[in-house]
Amino acid sequence: MSSYLRSNPYPILLILGTALLFFSSQTVAAKDEVTIAVLYWSVNIPGQVAMAKGLEKKVDALNQRAEANELPHIKLITRVAGDDIKGVERQIVQMTKIISLKPDMIIVQPTDNAALAEPLKLANKHNIPVVAYDQYISGGKLTAYVTSNNHQAGYLNGEYVASLYPSKQKIKLILVEYPLVSSTVERLNGFLDALRDYKQSYQILNTYQAVEPVSGTKAGKAIIADFPEQGSIDVIFTVNDGGGLNVVNELVAAGRNEIVVATVDGDPASVKNIQAGRLTHIDTAQFCGAMGAQALLIAYDILLGQTVPSLTLIPVYPITQKTLINYPGWSGNIPQTFKKPWLSHQPYWNNKFKLTP
């Protein structure tokens, strides 16, 4: 993992000045319709599909409001990049072509932190505001960025894991990471920060990369091949369920039920694993629908000339067997705070949005 990403979670996140952006409320309000181009990442990662559904549901709600209040109707143009390096390359082309269509706004879920830097700079040059969600873009200037509180996600996993072991016991740890996007980097940072804060001894046996099902299966098989002995691994932390679920499937098939798995996303299949006591002990769930909806709402407010936060962090929910009862699912409302049923320096779960002007 790059040390640059580890130490700089938001290296260039800036809000555009009025002179660069200049979409006045008078200009947009005079339009019958505004065009918002949305660049999605994947249709194979369920959490991302839930984000897209939340975004498009918010479009429907805002269009109903627009008709009642004589505000501009939203027209969406959508593109899907796809997975792996081909998806990264495809999204570069998609964003460049979208800019040539001169939409009023671009919303993007980046496939890679660095790959869209040049298209973002091109959008800046053409005064097209860009809102990123889930991942940031390291180059150019974003108008706003919406994501889960990914450091919180990793940290909740880490403090939970630390509560399971004596601090002096050296945990034999495997990391399943993905260093190409900000969200997964921040989750890993949060997990390791918690272990350090709780003075939990650990040894990283090895790291593997996975973020979607194919790479998850590959990582799971590699872990079993590299560490075939029962008891050779205590804990596996996976940065998302997209890859992590298939890691769990491979471990279960190999009979490695002694391993504690901590993960992030809140995929329904992972929730079922927690219910069944199937390796996964904690999954910090994103409110995926809320993230997509918030990205769209902020984009529309920008077009109406409203002041919006440059950074919005949405809380994540720690699902365990004891907290599952209050978890509303990816598309549900954020629940009330509660006392964590494990040892924590911050006993109550933080359910607040974190906003940066």
N, C-alpha and C positions, 0 to 999 in steps of 0.2 A: 504494500500500500504506500502511496506517495506520502512523504512527510509533509509536503505542501498542503495536501488536502486535510491531513490530520490536524494541522495547526491553524488552518485558515478556513473554517466552515463556510464563511460568507466573504470571500476575498474582495469582491468588487460590486457587491449589491448596492446600487445607488438608485435614487429616485430622480427621474428626469425633471429638469427645470421647466418652468412655464414657457420659456422661449423655444425650447426644443420640442416639447410636446404639442402645445397649443391646439387643444381641442376644446374650445369654449363651450359652455353650456348653451349659449345662444345658437352657436353654429349647429351643434348636434340636435338640440331640441327642435330646430327648424326642419329637420329631416323627418320623413315618414318612416325611414328604415335605416338601421346601421348594420354593417356587415362585420361580423366577428369570425375570424378564421381560427380554428382550433386544431392543433397538431397533437394527436394522441401518440403514446408510445406503443402499447401492446394490447392485443385482445386475448392473449394467452395467460396473463397474470390477473387472476380474479379481482384482486384489490383495485387494480387500475381500471378494470371494467366497471366496478362500482363507482369509482370517481367520475368516469365518463357519464354514467347514468345520473349521478347527482348533478353534474353540470347541465345536462340536457333537460332534466326536470326543472331546474331553476330557470332555464330559458323559457319554458312553457309558462311558468308562474309570472315571470317578468313581462312576457308578451300580453298576458291577460291584464296585468296592471297597466301596461302601456296603453291599451285600448281604452281603459276607463279613465286615464289621466292625461290623454293626448301627448304621450311620450313616444319616442321612436320605437318601432317594432325591431326585433333582433332577427337577422338572417344569419344562419350558421353555415360556414364552409368547413368541412372536417376532412382530415387526412389521418391515416394510421401508419406509423413507421414500421412496426414489426420488431422482432427480436434479433439479438446477436449483432455482429458488425455490419451486416447488410441493413439492419434497421437503422443503425446510426448513420450510415451513408445515405440511406433513403430519406431520412428526415432532413439532412442538410439540403438535398435537392428540393424536397417538399417546401421547406420554409423559404428558400430562394424564389421558387416559382410563385408561392403565395404572395410574397411582397410585390411581385410584378402585377398582381391583380388589384393592388392598392386597397386592401380592406381598411376599415376604420380602426380595427384593433386585432392583435394576434394574441391568442392564449396558447401556451405550449407546455407540454410535459416532456422535458428533454430526455433523450435516450443516453446522453453523455454530457458531462459537465463542460467539456472544452469544445466539443465538435461544432456547436452552434454559435460560437463566438463571432465568426465572420457574417453569417446571416443576421445575427442580432445587430451588429454594427451597421449592416445594410438597412435594416429596419429603422435604426436610429437616424441614419442619413435621410431617409424618406419621411421622417417625423411620424412613423407608425408606432404607437405605444405597444409594448409587449409585457404581458403578465405571464410569469412562469409559475407552475405549481408542481409540487412533489419534489422536483429537483431544480437547482439554480443553473445559470449559465455563467461560466467564468470568462468573461470578455464581453465588451459592449455594456450597455446600461439598461437594466430592467426598470420598468415603471413600478412594478410591484411583484412580490414573491409570496406565495401561499404554500405552506407545507405543514406536515405534522411536526410536533415537537419531538424530533427524532432522538435528540440527546436524552430527553426524558424517557423515551421508549427503551433505549439501551440501559439507562440507569436503573429503571424499575426492575429489569431483568437481573442486573448485577446485584442489587441489594437483596432481591429475593434469593438468588443463588447463595449469596454470602450467609443468609440466615439458616441455610441447610447444613453448614459445616462449621466445625470449630475453626477459629481464625488461624490457628497455627497449622492446621492440616493443609498441605499443599495440594490444591485441586489439580487434577490432570485434565487439562482443558484443550478442546479442539474448537477452532474458529472457522466458520463458513462465512466468508465475507464477499464483498463486491466493491472494489475500490474505485470504480469509474463514475459513480454518481454520489452526490452529496448526502442524500438521506441515509444510505447504508453506511457510509463512512461515519456519520454522526452517531448512528446507533452503536457501532462498535466502540467508538470513543466513549460514549456514555456507559456502556457495559464495563469497560476496563476502568473508567473513573470510579464507578461504584465499588468495584473490588478493591481498589486502592484506598478509597475513603473509609471502607469498613475493615481495612487492614487484613484483608483475606489473602492468604498465601496462595499462589497458583503457579503452574508451569504450563506454558503454551506448547503442546506437543507438536502441533502442525497447523497450518492454515490451508483452506481450500476455497475455491471460488464457485459460487452458484447464486443465481438470482431468478431462474425460471426452471420449469420441470426437467428439461433435458440435462442441464448442467447440475441440477439437484441429484438426479439419478447417478450421474457420473461421479459426483463428489461422495455420495453415499457408498458406492461400490469401492471407491478409492480408500475411504476411511476404514472400511472393514478389511480390505487387503493389507493396509499399512499397520492396523492394530487389531489383529485377529483374536487376541487373548481376552477372555472375560476379565473385567476389572482393570483393563489397561487404560480405560477412559472413564473419567467421572462425569464430565459435563461437556455438552456441545452447545455452542451459541451460534444460531443461524440468523443472518441479518434480515431475512424475510421468509414468508411462507411460500413464495413463488418457487424458490429452490428448496427451502427447508422441509416442506412436506414430503418430497421424494427422498430426502435424506432419512427422515423418520421411517418411511416405508421400507427402505433398504435395511435399516437397523433392525426393525421388527422382523423382517423376513430372515435375518441372520440370527435371531434369538438374543439380541443384545439389549435385553430389557433392564439391565442394571444402570444404563446411562440416563442421566437427567438432561433433557433438552429444554433450552430456553430460546424463544424466538419472537418475531415481531410480525404483525399485520392483522391478525384476527380472522384469518380465513375460516369459514364454517367447518371445513374438514379438520383444521387444527383444533378448533373448539371441541369437536367430537372426540379428538384424541385426548384432550384434557379430561373430558367427562368420563372416558373409558379407562383412564389411567395408563394410556398408551404412550409412554416415554415423555411426552411433552408435559412439563409442569407449569409453565407460564408462557403466555403469549400476549404481548402488549399490543392491543388492537388500535388501528387507526379508525377514525371516523371518515371513511373514504367518501361517502356521499356528501358529507359536510364540506370536505376539501374541494371537491369539484364545484359544488354550489357556491362556495365562498369565492373561488377564483372567478367565476362568471359574474357574481354580484359586484366584486371590486372592479372588474373590467368595465361593466356597464356604468358604474358610478363615475369612473374616470371619464367616460365619454359624455356624461352629463355635467362634467366640470366639478364634481365633488372631490373633497380632500379624502384620501385613503391612506392607510398605513403602507409603508414601503415593505414591511415584513409582517406576516401573520403566521404565528405558530399555533396549531390546533392541538389540544391535549390528546394523549393516548390513554387507553384504559387497560389496566393490568388484569388479564383473565387468568384466574387459577380456579381450582375446584371450589374454593371458598368464596370467590368474588363473582363467579359466573352468573349467579342469580340476578344481578343487577345490570348485566351487560345487554345493551339493546340491539346489537348487531351493527354492521357497517353503515346502514342507512338510518339508524335510530338517532334520537336526540341524546345529547351529552348528559349523563346522569349527574345526580347530586354527589358531592364529595362523601367519602366514607373513611373509616379507620382501617388501615391496612392490617390484615391478619398475620403479619410477620414483623420481625424486628426492623425498625426503620428510624433513622434520625429525624425524618419528617413523617410523623405517624399518619397524617391524613393525605389522601390522594388529592393532587392539585388538578382541578377540572376547569381551570381558567384559560381563555385565549391569552396569548402573549403577543402584544402589538408593539411594533416599532414605527414611530412617525416617519 
